[in-house]
Amino acid sequence: MALACGGFSCSKNALTALNMLYILVAFLLIGVAGYSKASSIITSLAIISGIIACGVFLLLLAIVGLIGAIKHHQVLLFFYMVILFLLFLMQFAIACACLAINSDQKKQLAMQGWSRSKGDNLKAKTQSYFNCCGLVKHDDPMPGMDRPPCDQLPCCMDLLEAERPHYCGGKNMSHQELEEACPVCWELLEPKMTSALKATGGVGLFFSFSELLGIIVAFNYRHLKDPQADPSSFL
């Protein structure tokens, strides 16, 4: 007689399907967070690295869950539930932090990333990518906030030589006019950081609740007796 849903076979299939879903979710978390981190270029967002770590742990844990579901292994299922709950807490907290970070904190992170960049290569890459000059000011005297030359940037090269500002190699425009010619990088970097944090936090938060479902299904499945097992064995 076929078992009704909620029985051993149904719980086993549900847990197996959930862990296959977790494998896809893990790759999604790693991919979205990795792209978001790369798109920020100059800013090392450790908080996004946390989502990547959650994705890696979820991938490994999903494999353990698949083995536990297929073999109905009591020990594996117990540790699976415990670690999955801890992973849920960590992923939920990191996702909320990604969504809660404000503009000032993002700017501070960008300034730290800029000042810690060794040499001018990464700064020059950022300026070239965003077509901007300097991070928050075109000429910032703060230690570590210096910038590579901007004279070869498109925003400078597009100007007539006689119209180029001082930081583009010219002498005929004021500081205010320079800001209009070449924007500072923070103006262009902030939207990238905002979208990266929202995407990473949103994906992490949404799928964190599916892990609670996995805990519930694993708990019920662990306490069910395999109808094909030896009746005298203790499960």
C-alpha positions as CSV (number, residue, x, y, z in Angstrom):
1,M,0.0,0.0,0.0
2,A,1.4,3.4,-1.0
3,L,2.5,5.6,1.9
4,A,0.7,8.9,2.3
5,C,2.7,12.1,2.0
6,G,4.3,12.7,5.4
7,G,5.4,9.0,5.5
8,F,8.9,7.7,5.2
9,S,9.2,7.7,1.4
10,C,7.6,11.2,1.0
11,S,9.9,12.6,3.7
12,K,12.9,11.0,2.1
13,N,12.1,12.4,-1.3
14,A,11.3,15.8,0.1
15,L,14.7,16.0,1.9
16,T,16.5,14.8,-1.2
17,A,14.8,17.4,-3.4
18,L,15.6,20.1,-0.8
19,N,19.3,19.3,-0.8
20,M,19.4,19.3,-4.5
21,L,17.8,22.7,-4.4
22,Y,20.4,23.8,-1.8
23,I,23.2,22.9,-4.2
24,L,21.7,25.2,-6.8
25,V,21.1,27.9,-4.2
26,A,24.8,27.5,-3.1
27,F,26.0,28.2,-6.6
28,L,23.6,31.1,-6.9
29,L,24.9,32.6,-3.6
30,I,28.5,32.2,-4.7
31,G,27.9,33.6,-8.2
32,V,25.8,36.6,-7.1
33,A,28.2,37.5,-4.2
34,G,31.3,37.0,-6.4
35,Y,30.0,39.2,-9.1
36,S,28.9,41.8,-6.6
37,K,32.3,41.8,-5.0
38,A,34.1,42.0,-8.4
39,S,31.9,44.9,-9.6
40,S,32.9,47.1,-6.7
41,I,36.6,46.8,-7.9
42,I,38.4,49.0,-5.3
43,T,36.3,48.1,-2.3
44,S,37.0,44.9,-0.4
45,L,33.6,44.1,1.0
46,A,34.2,41.5,3.7
47,I,30.5,41.3,4.4
48,I,29.9,40.0,0.8
49,S,32.7,37.5,1.4
50,G,30.6,36.1,4.2
51,I,27.8,35.3,1.8
52,I,30.3,33.5,-0.4
53,A,31.5,31.5,2.6
54,C,27.8,30.6,3.4
55,G,27.4,29.4,-0.2
56,V,30.4,27.1,0.1
57,F,29.3,25.7,3.5
58,L,25.8,25.2,2.1
59,L,27.1,23.3,-0.9
60,L,29.1,20.9,1.3
61,L,26.3,20.6,3.8
62,A,23.8,19.8,1.0
63,I,26.1,16.9,-0.1
64,V,26.1,15.6,3.5
65,G,22.3,16.0,3.6
66,L,21.9,14.0,0.4
67,I,23.9,11.1,1.8
68,G,22.0,11.2,5.1
69,A,18.7,11.3,3.3
70,I,19.5,8.4,1.0
71,K,21.0,6.2,3.7
72,H,18.7,7.4,6.5
73,H,21.9,7.9,8.6
74,Q,21.0,9.0,12.1
75,V,24.3,10.6,13.0
76,L,24.6,12.5,9.6
77,L,21.1,13.7,9.9
78,F,21.6,15.0,13.4
79,F,24.8,17.0,12.6
80,Y,23.1,18.1,9.4
81,M,20.3,19.7,11.3
82,V,22.6,21.4,13.8
83,I,25.0,22.8,11.3
84,L,22.2,23.9,9.0
85,F,20.6,25.8,11.8
86,L,23.9,27.5,12.6
87,L,24.3,28.3,8.9
88,F,20.8,29.8,8.8
89,L,21.7,32.1,11.7
90,M,25.0,33.2,10.1
91,Q,23.5,33.7,6.6
92,F,20.5,35.5,8.0
93,A,22.7,37.9,10.0
94,I,25.0,38.6,7.1
95,A,22.2,39.2,4.7
96,C,20.5,41.6,7.1
97,A,23.8,43.5,7.5
98,C,24.2,43.8,3.7
99,L,20.7,45.4,3.5
100,A,21.2,47.6,6.6
101,I,24.5,49.2,5.7
102,N,24.1,53.0,5.2
103,S,25.7,55.5,2.8
104,D,28.3,56.7,5.3
105,Q,29.4,53.2,6.1
106,K,29.7,52.4,2.4
107,K,31.8,55.5,1.8
108,Q,34.1,54.6,4.7
109,L,34.6,51.1,3.2
110,A,35.4,52.6,-0.1
111,M,37.9,55.0,1.4
112,Q,39.6,52.1,3.3
113,G,39.8,50.1,0.2
114,W,41.3,53.0,-1.7
115,S,43.9,53.9,1.0
116,R,44.9,50.2,1.4
117,S,45.5,49.7,-2.3
118,K,49.2,49.1,-2.9
119,G,50.6,51.3,-5.7
120,D,48.5,53.0,-8.3
121,N,47.5,50.1,-10.4
122,L,44.1,49.3,-8.8
123,K,43.3,53.0,-8.4
124,A,44.1,53.6,-12.1
125,K,42.0,50.6,-13.0
126,T,39.1,52.0,-11.0
127,Q,39.5,55.5,-12.6
128,S,39.6,54.0,-16.1
129,Y,36.7,51.7,-15.5
130,F,34.4,54.4,-14.1
131,N,35.9,57.3,-16.1
132,C,36.5,59.3,-12.9
133,C,39.3,61.2,-11.1
134,G,40.1,60.6,-7.5
135,L,37.8,58.9,-5.0
136,V,36.0,61.6,-3.0
137,K,38.1,64.6,-4.0
138,H,40.2,65.3,-7.1
139,D,43.1,66.3,-4.9
140,D,42.8,64.9,-1.4
141,P,45.7,65.5,1.0
142,M,44.7,62.7,3.4
143,P,47.3,59.9,3.6
144,G,46.5,57.1,1.2
145,M,43.9,59.1,-0.7
146,D,46.2,60.2,-3.5
147,R,45.3,59.3,-7.0
148,P,47.0,58.3,-10.3
149,P,47.2,60.9,-13.1
150,C,43.9,61.6,-14.8
151,D,45.1,63.2,-18.0
152,Q,44.6,60.1,-20.1
153,L,41.1,59.4,-19.0
154,P,38.3,59.8,-21.6
155,C,36.6,62.6,-19.5
156,C,39.8,64.6,-19.9
157,M,40.8,63.5,-23.4
158,D,37.3,64.5,-24.7
159,L,38.0,68.1,-23.8
160,L,39.9,70.5,-26.0
161,E,43.4,70.9,-24.8
162,A,42.9,74.6,-24.1
163,E,39.8,73.7,-22.0
164,R,41.3,71.0,-19.8
165,P,41.4,71.6,-16.1
166,H,44.5,71.4,-14.0
167,Y,44.1,67.7,-13.1
168,C,43.7,66.9,-16.7
169,G,47.0,68.5,-17.6
170,G,45.5,72.0,-18.4
171,K,45.5,75.3,-16.6
172,N,42.3,77.1,-17.7
173,M,39.5,75.7,-15.5
174,S,38.7,76.2,-11.8
175,H,38.3,73.4,-9.3
176,Q,34.5,73.7,-9.5
177,E,34.6,73.3,-13.3
178,L,36.9,70.3,-12.9
179,E,34.2,68.5,-11.0
180,E,31.9,68.9,-13.9
181,A,34.5,67.7,-16.4
182,C,35.6,64.6,-14.4
183,P,33.4,63.2,-11.6
184,V,35.0,61.8,-8.5
185,C,34.8,58.0,-8.4
186,W,32.6,57.8,-5.3
187,E,29.7,59.3,-7.2
188,L,29.8,56.4,-9.7
189,L,31.0,53.7,-7.2
190,E,28.2,54.2,-4.7
191,P,25.4,52.9,-6.9
192,K,27.5,49.9,-7.8
193,M,28.1,49.1,-4.1
194,T,24.4,49.7,-3.2
195,S,23.1,47.3,-5.9
196,A,25.8,44.8,-5.0
197,L,24.8,44.8,-1.3
198,K,21.1,44.7,-2.1
199,A,21.4,41.8,-4.5
200,T,23.6,39.8,-2.2
201,G,21.6,40.6,0.9
202,G,18.3,39.9,-0.8
203,V,19.3,36.6,-2.3
204,G,20.9,35.5,1.0
205,L,17.9,36.5,3.1
206,F,15.3,35.0,0.8
207,F,17.0,31.6,0.6
208,S,17.9,31.5,4.3
209,F,14.3,30.7,5.2
210,S,14.4,27.6,3.0
211,E,17.0,26.2,5.4
212,L,14.5,26.3,8.2
213,L,12.3,24.1,6.0
214,G,15.2,21.7,5.6
215,I,15.7,21.4,9.3
216,I,12.0,20.6,9.9
217,V,11.9,18.0,7.1
218,A,15.2,16.4,8.4
219,F,13.9,16.3,11.9
220,N,10.7,14.5,10.9
221,Y,12.5,12.1,8.6
222,R,15.1,11.2,11.2
223,H,12.3,10.1,13.6
224,L,10.6,7.9,11.1
225,K,11.2,4.2,10.9
226,D,12.3,2.7,7.6
227,P,9.5,0.2,6.6
228,Q,12.1,-1.9,4.8
229,A,14.5,-2.1,7.7
230,D,14.7,-4.9,10.2
231,P,11.8,-4.5,12.6
232,S,14.0,-5.4,15.6
233,S,16.5,-2.6,14.8
234,F,16.3,0.7,16.7
235,L,16.0,3.7,14.5
